[in-house]
Amino acid sequence: MSASTTTKTDLAPPTGTRSVLFNVLMGLTALAVLLQALWAGIFLQHDGERDAASSWIDVHAKGGEVAIALALIATVVAIVKLRSRKDIWIASAVLTVLLVAEAYIGGLIVDQSKDNLTAVHVPLGMAMMALVVWIPLRVHKAATA
């Protein structure tokens, strides 16, 4: 029988100090995107009755603004601190642009009653959910390689 030994380096966190701030910001962005889906589900259950759902629509809109701000800050951090990781800062920038586009589409749905855009808004939100999970996984994979 052979006994395995664990060294102190085996217990070290897989991410470097350069990516800790980025990971925190991206984690908060992921939380904001997740909450967007929750809040959307709450007001979508009202079957188009905007007056009954207006407070949740406002919460959803403010949450979108928070998600955009967090993604933008994360993108700046990625460009400054993870400059060599072109895949990470480009993906972060794409996420930020998609969040802005999503907010614009959401504004059209609410302000101009373009409810048919919901068919774009919801799947785009799900795609952003995948992206906001993929980015930190990519950082982690590179840090452990």
Secondary structure as GFF3:
##gff-version 3
##sequence-region A 1 145
A	DSSP	three_ten_helix	8	11	.	.	.	ID=ss1
A	DSSP	alpha_helix	17	44	.	.	.	ID=ss2
A	DSSP	alpha_helix	50	81	.	.	.	ID=ss3
A	DSSP	alpha_helix	86	111	.	.	.	ID=ss4
A	DSSP	three_ten_helix	115	117	.	.	.	ID=ss5
A	DSSP	alpha_helix	118	144	.	.	.	ID=ss6
###
